[in-house]
Structure formats: C-alpha cells, structure tokens
Amino acid sequence: MKEHSLTSTKDLTIVGLLAALVAVATMMITIPVPATEGFIHLGDAVIFFAAVFFGRKKGALSAGIGSAMADLLLGYTVWILPTLMVKSIMGYIVGSFGEKSEHKPLSPVTILGLVIGAIWMVSGYLAAGSIIKGSFAVGLTGVPWDMVQGFGGIVLYIPVAVAINKTRFFQQGKMV
C-alpha cells in the first residue's frame, strides 16, 4: 500500500473525524459579516492543524468536506461549492508545506505554508464573492474579514499545535 493512500479504514476514519472537527469549529462560534453575508469562525485553525499534522490529502479532504458541511448546516448554501474548492485547496497547500517540514508545527516552512494557505483563502473567496455578487468591488469588501479569519486561524493554530505536538501521540511532529 502507498504511504499516503486514503484507502484504509483508519485513514477514512481520520478524514471523517477531522472533517467533523472542522465543521464543529466552523459552526461553534460565528461572527456575522453583514457586508459579505458571511461569517468569521474558528474552523481555519482546525484546518491548519489537520493539514500540518496529517498531510496534504487528509488536510484537503477534511478542510473541504468539513467547511462545506458547515455552510450547508448553517444555511449558506450558495457558498457550499466555492467553500469546498477554496478550503480543499487551502488544506492541500498547507499540508504540502507541513509534509516538507516533516510535520513540525512551527518550522519556517510550515509557517510559510500557513501564510500562503491564508492568502489563497482570501484570494479564493475574493474571486468567489465577486462571481456570486456579480461585482469585484463587492467581492473586495470581504477581503479584510477573510484576512482576519485566515491570519486569526494561524494565531489560534500556534498554541494548539505546540501543545498537541508535545503529547505522546506525536513525536517530533510525526504521528505515532
């Protein structure tokens, strides 16, 4: 079996649990943004954790599925497909950098991946918002809020990742 295959029951279970964590974190505390008809949430911190510690494939799947599920359950149905695409790619980007850094939660490579992932998310939602609203100017109104969400997710990720990295389940950033 390939090292990064997603065909085992264990891997599918991990993706399912991570997607559920992303959905719950996204739905748990929501701060509405009337200008965009969207909201700021804690889900990105969980996406960053999943991607860094579990890799690009699990990070992409859990990010896309969990975030899209939250949009569905919260009634933001017009955003389900854009969210699935934007968050999946964000998880893949961050997970790729996490794999390059050997899953070390605060290495310069990991931090770079988190920043690029957040920038991707802001850019992806700018494009999606511009299309959905039919105006680039209206899409731009979401940029500051998406930046707060993305970079806030990085800030929240850091202490959680450091703490989890010290548990017996992770040794030197790798899952035991």
N, C-alpha and C positions, 0 to 999 in steps of 0.2 A: 504494500500500500504506500502511496506517496505520502511524504511527511506532512504536507499541508492540505491533504484531502479532506473534504467535508462529507464523506460518505458513511462514517461510523456513527453509531447511535450516540456515542459520547460527544462527538463534535456537533451533531444536530441538536442535542440537548443543551450544550453550551450556548449555541447560537440562539436557541429559543429562550433560554433564561436571560441572556444578555439583551435580547430584543425586548423582553418583558421589563427588564430594569430600565431600559431607555424609555419605553412608553410610560412607565410609572413616574420616572424622574421628570419627564416632559409634562405630565399631567398634574403632578403633585402641587407645584406652586407655579401659577401662571400669572404674568403681569401683562395685562392687555395693552396693546399699542394701537389706539384708535386710528392713527394716520395710515396704518398699513392693514388694519383689520386682522392683525396677527397678534403674537404674544411672545414675551421673553420667558424662558424656562431654564431648568437645570439639566435638561437632557444631554446637552453637549458635553458636559463634564463626564457623564457616563459613557458617551460615545468615545471620548478620548481615552478613557480607561480601557474600554473593551478593545479598541484598536491597538493601543500600545502594548497591552499585556497579552492579547490573544491573536494579534496579527491582522493583516490586511483583509483576508477573506471573511473571517468571523467579524471583524470590525465593520466591514462594508455591509454584510447581511444584517447584523444586529442593528446598525445605525439606520439603514433604510427601512427595514421592517418595523422596528420599534417606533421610529418617528412618524412613519405613515400611519401606523395603527393609532397613535396618539391623535393625529389630525382627524382620523375617522371618528374616534370616540368623542372628541371634543367638538365635532361639527364643522371642522374646517375642510370640508370635502373637496373644495376647489384646489386645495393645496396638496392633496394626497400624492398625486403623481410627481409634481415638482419636488416635494419633500423626499419622496422615495429616491429620486435621481440625485438631488443635491446631497442629501445625507449619506447615501451609499458611497458616492464618490469621495466625500469628506472622510468617511471611515476608512476607505481604501488608501487614500493619501496618507493619513496619519498612521495607519497600520504598516504601510510600506516603510515609512521612516522609523517606526518602532522596531520593525524587523531588522533594519540596517543597524540600529543601535543595540541590537541583541536584547530588546525589551527593557532597557534601562530607562526608568521613568523620567529622569531629569538630565539625560545626556544632551549635549548641544544639538545632536542630530534629532533627537526626539522633540526638543523644544522647537526646532526649525519646522519639523513636521506638524506640530500643533498650530504654529502660526500660519503656515501655508494652508492647512486644513480650514482654519477660521477664515482666512482671506477667500478661499474657494467658496465657503458657505455664503459669505457676504455677496460675492460676485454672482453665485448661482441664484440666490434669492433676488438680487437686483434684476437679473435677466428674466426670471420667472414673474416677478412682480410687475415688470414693465409690460410683459406679454399679457398677463391676466388683467391688468388695469388699463391696458391699451395706451400707456404713456410712460416714456422713460423718466420724465420729471416726477411722476407719481411713484415710480419704482425707486427713485433716488431717496424718497422720504423714509424708506425702510433701512437704508444703509447705516445710519448711526445706531439704530436699535439692534440691527443684526451684529454690528461690531461689539456692542455691549454684551450681547448674548455669547458670541464666539469667544471673545477675549475674557469675558467673565467665566466662561466654561473652562478656560485654561487655568485661571486663578483658582477655581474650585477643584480642578483636577489635581493640582500640585500637592496639597497636603494629604489628600486621599491616596494618591499614588505612592507617596513616600511611606505612609503608614502601611498600606497593603503590601508594598514591596518588602517590608520587614517581617511579614508573617511567615510561618513555616510553609505555606502553600507556594510561596515564591522564593526562590533562592537565586540571588544575583540577577533578579529581573526575569528569570525563566520559571515557568510553571513546573512544579514537581510532578 
